Amino acid sequence: MIRFFRMGYYSWLELQGHIRLDLLLISKLINPLFTLLFFVYFVQYAYPDAAIEFLILGNALLMSASVITFNIASIFSHERQAGTLSLIIASPVSRLLLFSSKSIGFLLDALLVPIISIGCSLLFFESLHFLAILMSATLIFSGIIAAFCLGVLLSVSILLISENMIVTNTSWVILVAFSGVHIPPNSMPELMEILRHFLPMAHAIDGLRSIYSISSISWTEALLLMGHELLLAVIFVVSGYYLLAILERRAKVTAKLDLE
Amino acid sequence: MIYLKIMQAHLRFTLRRSMMIFILFIQPVLFVGLSYYIYKDSSLTDIGSKIFIAGALTNFWACIVFSSISDVERERWMGTLELIFASPLGFKHTQIAKTIACLLLGLIPAVIAYLLILLIGLELSFAAGLKSLIAAVVLIAFMFSLSLCLSCFFAISRNSRVVMNAFEYPFFVLSGFVFPISMLPQGLYFLAVANPLTYPVALFRQAVIGEKFYLSWDLLLLVSITLTSFFFILALWLFKKIENYVRISCSFSLV
């Protein structure tokens, strides 16, 4: 167990090698907070009466997606760049265990971002209702889990191509656009509205919108939305696992262990 | 002539980087699309011009930060930064040529945003034609001067990659690239007023969409030109200082 968390810590450290306190503040507090503020004011500029609580919570969830798409999705491609991917593929350890340990640090990181952002934004909330906060927190958590599992699938998919920057940046912008935080689903084109149901966070954001913008929703409806997110999470992880197995087999057949 | 050769090499090299392909060609499309769907059902007027300003400025700034500034970091990692300093042309002239090339690249997203807005069928009603042109020239000149100063800072910084990311969204918020700074709460508003980038951006916004600012257009123009000159002189001084610092400390690329 200690080894599991140690590997997670080293993996986090490898990508977040800026452990000086001032730099940590920039990357974990200032940058996410300003990204959140940017999107909140972006929407408020167009819709001054938009529910601020929904915008803050929705954007905080998207900040987690940013940590996931830019870090978890890059785990394997970073191993390839460092020349250690071959060693990982050749090792007999369970792939699921390996990936879980390598990404645990980023999952905690992704959970921390909305907590910090929401904490800093509490001043904007007009009134705090415990049940609404509890329901929002569970919706946000299910959205993060689904986004995390998409990160797993992306991480494996990136091995098919040599460049990861375009994939990670494009994925994040698509997640932002399709999430429904900034563009209400009824203003989206029909195809976009259909496609968003296959992306993580969309259902969690619909739930948040119902709580703060439209009307309150029942726990049954909220649990159904969470169920959607968790179902997507399972589909993403299983797809990622099988895609990795296919790539491994291909790598062994072509004698190219780093899967390039 | 040597400037042209450096610019040509820099353009070629930059266009091979996937990050720059994203910033130059994909990001403007995504940003204009996102802005259009956010604005289209709102009560905002002249949304074509507002989308153009947002799309052009955010991507122009990203291009400056990720091309001009990160270029110094890349040279360091490739081990060529010392060679640039030791060359007869020197760091200053090489960096000036590269920054001009970056500014040219930064115009690509603006052109893409302009074409997309026309393609969507939105109107671009520039409030004052000549003023818009003057404001655009001043804004580009300001970005050039600021970029030179920042490249000096990043030449001696060991943490450019992390700090570079803090130059994106905080500046989008505090400079009024997408929304006016008057929307910000008091604390952030003071930061925005203290931010020199706010003035040339406000000059551009006032010229293009006629947005009010706490200074008149003439005063904004004066402040923007003064700031541009100040940063250009500061950059020239910094180049000299860094040249001395690098030679004396002898710890230039020891990352």
Interface residues (C-beta under 8 A of the other chain):
Chain A: H18 R20 L23 I26 S27 I30 N31 F34 T35 L37 F38 Y41 F42 V43 Q44 Y45 A46 Y47 E163 M165 I166 N169 T170 V173 I174 V176 A177 H182 I183 P184 S187 M188
Chain B: S18 M19 I21 F22 I26 Q27 L30 F31 G33 L34 Y37 I38 Y39 K40 D41 S42 L44 N159 R161 V162 V163 N165 A166 E168 Y169 P170 F172 V173 V178 F179 P180 M183 L184 L188
